[in-house]
Amino acid sequence: MDPRPVETRLIGPKPQDGDASPSEGWARFAESELSRAGYRSSAPRSEVVALIGGQECVRTPAEITDALRSRGHGVGTATVYRTLEALEGLDLVQRLDIGGGPARFEPAFPGREHHHHHLICDRCGLVTPFEDPGLERAIDSLADRLDYEVGGHEVVLRGSCPACAHETENRYQQASAR
């Protein structure tokens, strides 16, 4: 067994209201970049930007719309899609296509600050963000060996989340006991 400590960190719940958040300035930055690119400001678009800036990980456009409506904001689905398209065009959101469903989006920070990767459960669709400094070092080392300047990367690991893996193991044990 490897004696080195495990460095992988699953990213947990977002800080509570009033706590510091790494994405506090993202919404302001995104609004200023949209304005600088010639997009006119609107209250619905600002609501979409604020929600995206406060989210921990990826959401679908429908999840964004539902979250805004549950908070009493009358933002339409078309506004969500137009805002995401504009943000993606300015590299302000990262798009995650997981297959078998709509794309998901999350804030993209300048300089890849707060960069993370994703675990995706193929059974239930759960998306779990994680950080791993060892993985980042391995990618940097590979780039050095290949003499390649890596501008960005995405790592998506697919498999079964603990709950689905446990359920499968239970079904296997029940079937083999018969």
Secondary structure, DSSP 4 states (H G I P E B T S, - for coil): ---SPP--EE--PPPPTTS--TTTTHHHHHHHHHHHTTPPP-HHHHHHHHHHHH-SS-B-HHHHHHHHHHTT----HHHHHHHHHHHHHTT-EEEE--SSS--EEEE--GGGTT--EEEEETTT--EEEEE-HHHHHHHHHHHHHHT--------EEEE--HHHHHHHHHHHHHHHH-
